[in-house]
Amino acid sequence: MDNRKMPTIEELQEMAAVDIRNVDKSTLVDLDDVEIHTELPLEERIADYIRQVKNPYCHISNGMIVKISFAGQDTLEACLSRCISPEKKF
């Protein structure tokens, strides 16, 4: 994936297919090491987040491997938009 572009559908499908039971923990990124650059426009912010986390579907949080999936109508982009928006919506 180019550092300035969003991943393709195929790349996202590969990321989502990671099996948490077999993933090499050393290949995952700890979310504590990811910095959200709120000064970037939303699309660039999402691309930068994905570039940093490498796989938005599988990462490390508080020392544990986390695998996420999305249900309903939400897409990865919609969920990430809410999560990294400078205006937190709780």
N, C-alpha and C positions, 0 to 999 in steps of 0.2 A: 504494500500500500504506500502510495506517495504521501509524504509528510503533510502536504497541503490539501489533500483530497479525502473525502469520505470513502470508506471501504465499499467495494462492490457488494451486491447481493450475495454473490458466490462466496466472497471473503467472509461476510457476516454469517452465512450458513455454516462455513467451516469452523468459525469461532464458536458458534452456538452448539456445535456437535461435540465439543470437547467433553470427554467422560471424566467427571470429577474423581472417580475411583482409580483412574489410571494416569491422571495428569502428573507431570513432574513439577513438584512445588517450586523448584528453583527457576522454572521458566515463567512463573507468575509474578505479577507486580503487586506490591503492597499499596493499598489505597492511601496510606499515610505519606507515601512518596509522590503522590500526584498533586499537582498544583493547578487550580482552576484559575484561568486568566480571564477575569471578568471584563477586562478592557477590550477583548476581541469581540467581533460580531458573532452572533449565535452560531452560525454554521461553522465558522473557523474555531470557535470555542469547543464545539462538539468534536470536530476533527482533531484538535489538539489533545482533548481528553482521551480520545480513542488511541491516538499516537502514543500517549504516555502510558496508558493502562494496558496497551497491546491487545487485550481481549476483554471487552466490556461485559462479556457473559461469564467470565471466570477469572477471579483475582483473589488476593489475600486481604482480609480485613480482621484486625485484632488477632493476628497470628493464625487465623483459620482460613482454609480454602472455602471460597464462596462461589456457588454457581447460581446464576439468576436466569429467569425466563420471564417472558411477558405473555400475559393472558388478555383476552378480550380484544378490543380494537386498538390498543396502544401499540406503537412501534418502538423500536429501540430509540430512534431519533426523538420521538415525543417524550419518552421517559427521561432521556438524558437532558432534553431541553428543560424540563421541570427541575431536574436535580441540580443542574449547573447554572440556572438562571440567577442573576444577581438579586432579583426579588424573590425571596423564598416564599413559597406558597404552602402553608400548612393547613 
